[in-house]
Amino acid sequence: MNEDMYPDAAAQIADWNQAQGITPKAAPVIVDDLDELDHLIMGAPPAVKFAEIGDTVTGRIVRVFGMQQSNFDTREPEWWDDGSPKIQVVLVLDTQDGKMSLYLGSKGLREAARDATQEVRAGFRPGGVVAVRYTGDGEPYKKGARPPKQYQMGYDPPGHKPLDVTNPRPPSVNTSQVVQDEVPPF
């Protein structure tokens, strides 16, 4: 097949469908993001677990994406009152234990992520380094509920130098402060 004639895979599929007399119900979906294809074939890396107060994870970000949040107990997708899906950020980290998925769906992790990114004035990007420590439990929002976990997070964006004199407001909580007993991999 002449590649100059079909530079767009979707157009190629549409022409083939038309030649076969097939009327698709929707436009074909083409996935050409290699990370997404790896995710589809190999599955997601295991989730980071914070079982004990003091548990810490440090890793270099290899992928950042959003996905619909699910209910912790029922595993059903969650929705806002207006019908739109609740989206959570997922960081795929390259850690000492291999690749791990850090789901920023809980209130404690969202707040720690917000604080960390606001402190360095940069969003999560591949190549950045994240360190997260489970620091304790908050008060349950209602009787019988699990207490919410609280976290401290540090983030060094790609190419960021926390002690750079050209940065008038260096971060007060960087990854080396979160992981006091370990040396971050940067």
C-alpha positions as CSV (number, residue, x, y, z in Angstrom):
1,M,0.0,0.0,0.0
2,N,1.3,3.5,-0.9
3,E,2.1,5.3,2.4
4,D,1.9,8.7,0.6
5,M,-1.7,7.9,-0.2
6,Y,-2.6,7.2,3.4
7,P,-0.5,9.3,5.8
8,D,-3.3,9.0,8.4
9,A,-4.2,5.6,9.6
10,A,-7.8,6.6,10.4
11,A,-8.3,7.6,6.8
12,Q,-6.9,4.3,5.6
13,I,-9.3,2.4,7.8
14,A,-12.3,4.6,6.7
15,D,-11.4,4.0,3.0
16,W,-11.2,0.2,3.7
17,N,-14.5,0.2,5.5
18,Q,-16.1,2.1,2.6
19,A,-14.7,-0.3,0.0
20,Q,-16.1,-3.2,2.1
21,G,-19.6,-1.6,2.4
22,I,-19.1,-1.2,6.2
23,T,-20.7,1.8,7.8
24,P,-19.0,2.1,11.2
25,K,-21.1,3.4,14.1
26,A,-18.3,5.7,15.2
27,A,-14.9,6.8,13.9
28,P,-12.2,4.3,14.5
29,V,-10.0,4.9,17.5
30,I,-6.2,4.9,16.7
31,V,-3.9,4.6,19.7
32,D,-0.3,5.5,18.8
33,D,1.0,6.5,22.2
34,L,3.5,3.8,23.1
35,D,3.0,4.3,26.8
36,E,-0.7,3.7,26.4
37,L,-0.1,0.6,24.2
38,D,2.3,-0.7,26.9
39,H,-0.3,-0.1,29.5
40,L,-2.9,-2.0,27.4
41,I,-0.7,-4.9,26.8
42,M,1.3,-5.3,30.0
43,G,-1.2,-3.7,32.5
44,A,-0.5,-0.9,34.9
45,P,2.5,-1.1,37.2
46,P,1.6,-2.1,40.8
47,A,0.1,0.7,43.0
48,V,2.2,2.3,45.7
49,K,0.9,1.2,49.1
50,F,1.2,3.2,52.2
51,A,0.5,0.6,54.9
52,E,2.4,2.1,57.9
53,I,3.0,5.6,59.1
54,G,6.4,6.5,57.8
55,D,6.2,4.5,54.6
56,T,7.9,6.4,51.8
57,V,8.3,6.1,48.1
58,T,10.7,8.0,45.9
59,G,10.9,7.8,42.2
60,R,11.5,9.5,38.9
61,I,8.3,10.2,36.9
62,V,8.1,8.3,33.7
63,R,4.5,9.0,32.8
64,V,1.7,11.3,34.0
65,F,-2.0,10.7,33.0
66,G,-5.5,11.1,34.3
67,M,-8.1,8.4,34.7
68,Q,-11.6,8.1,36.2
69,Q,-11.5,7.5,39.9
70,S,-13.3,4.5,41.4
71,N,-14.9,4.0,44.8
72,F,-12.4,2.5,47.2
73,D,-14.9,0.0,48.6
74,T,-17.1,-0.9,45.6
75,R,-14.6,-0.3,42.8
76,E,-17.4,1.4,40.8
77,P,-16.5,4.5,38.8
78,E,-17.2,7.8,40.6
79,W,-19.1,10.7,39.2
80,W,-19.6,14.4,40.2
81,D,-23.2,15.5,40.9
82,D,-23.3,17.1,37.4
83,G,-22.6,13.7,35.8
84,S,-19.0,14.3,34.8
85,P,-16.4,11.7,35.8
86,K,-14.1,12.3,38.8
87,I,-10.6,12.3,37.4
88,Q,-7.5,11.4,39.4
89,V,-3.9,12.0,38.4
90,V,-1.7,9.0,38.1
91,L,2.1,9.2,38.3
92,V,4.1,6.2,37.0
93,L,7.4,6.2,39.0
94,D,10.6,4.4,38.3
95,T,11.6,3.4,41.9
96,Q,14.3,1.2,43.4
97,D,11.6,-1.6,43.4
98,G,10.8,-1.0,39.7
99,K,7.9,0.9,38.1
100,M,5.1,1.8,40.5
101,S,1.8,3.7,40.0
102,L,1.1,6.5,42.4
103,Y,-2.7,7.3,42.3
104,L,-3.4,10.8,43.5
105,G,-7.1,10.2,44.2
106,S,-7.3,10.6,47.9
107,K,-7.8,14.0,49.5
108,G,-4.5,13.6,51.4
109,L,-2.5,12.8,48.3
110,R,-4.2,15.5,46.2
111,E,-3.4,18.1,48.9
112,A,0.2,17.0,49.2
113,A,0.6,17.0,45.4
114,R,-1.0,20.5,45.2
115,D,1.3,21.8,47.9
116,A,4.4,20.2,46.3
117,T,3.7,21.5,42.8
118,Q,2.7,25.0,44.1
119,E,5.9,25.2,46.1
120,V,8.1,24.7,43.0
121,R,5.7,26.4,40.7
122,A,5.7,23.5,38.2
123,G,3.4,20.6,37.4
124,F,4.3,17.0,37.3
125,R,6.3,16.1,34.2
126,P,8.3,13.0,33.1
127,G,11.8,13.3,34.4
128,G,10.9,15.0,37.7
129,V,11.5,13.3,41.0
130,V,8.7,12.7,43.6
131,A,9.1,11.7,47.2
132,V,6.0,10.9,49.3
133,R,5.8,10.0,53.0
134,Y,2.7,8.8,54.9
135,T,2.9,11.1,57.9
136,G,-0.2,10.1,60.0
137,D,-3.9,9.8,60.1
138,G,-6.5,12.6,60.3
139,E,-9.9,12.6,62.0
140,P,-12.6,10.4,60.3
141,Y,-15.2,12.5,58.6
142,K,-18.0,10.4,60.2
143,K,-18.3,7.8,62.9
144,G,-17.1,4.4,61.7
145,A,-15.2,5.7,58.7
146,R,-11.5,5.1,58.2
147,P,-9.4,8.0,59.2
148,P,-7.9,9.8,56.2
149,K,-4.2,9.3,55.6
150,Q,-2.0,12.4,55.6
151,Y,1.1,12.8,53.5
152,Q,4.1,15.0,52.9
153,M,5.3,15.3,49.3
154,G,8.4,16.8,47.7
155,Y,8.8,17.4,44.0
156,D,11.8,18.4,42.0
157,P,10.8,19.1,38.3
158,P,13.0,18.1,35.5
159,G,16.1,20.4,35.3
160,H,15.1,22.1,38.6
161,K,17.8,22.9,41.0
162,P,16.3,23.4,44.5
163,L,19.1,25.6,45.7
164,D,19.6,27.6,42.5
165,V,20.4,31.2,43.5
166,T,18.4,32.4,40.5
167,N,15.2,31.0,42.1
168,P,14.2,33.7,44.6
169,R,11.9,31.3,46.5
170,P,13.5,27.8,46.7
171,P,11.2,25.1,47.9
172,S,10.9,24.6,51.6
173,V,9.9,21.0,51.3
174,N,11.9,19.3,48.5
175,T,12.4,15.6,48.0
176,S,15.5,15.4,50.1
177,Q,13.6,16.8,53.1
178,V,10.7,14.3,52.7
179,V,13.1,11.4,52.5
180,Q,15.4,12.4,55.3
181,D,17.0,9.0,55.8
182,E,17.6,8.2,52.1
183,V,19.4,10.0,49.4
184,P,17.1,10.8,46.5
185,P,18.3,9.5,43.0
186,F,19.2,12.9,41.7
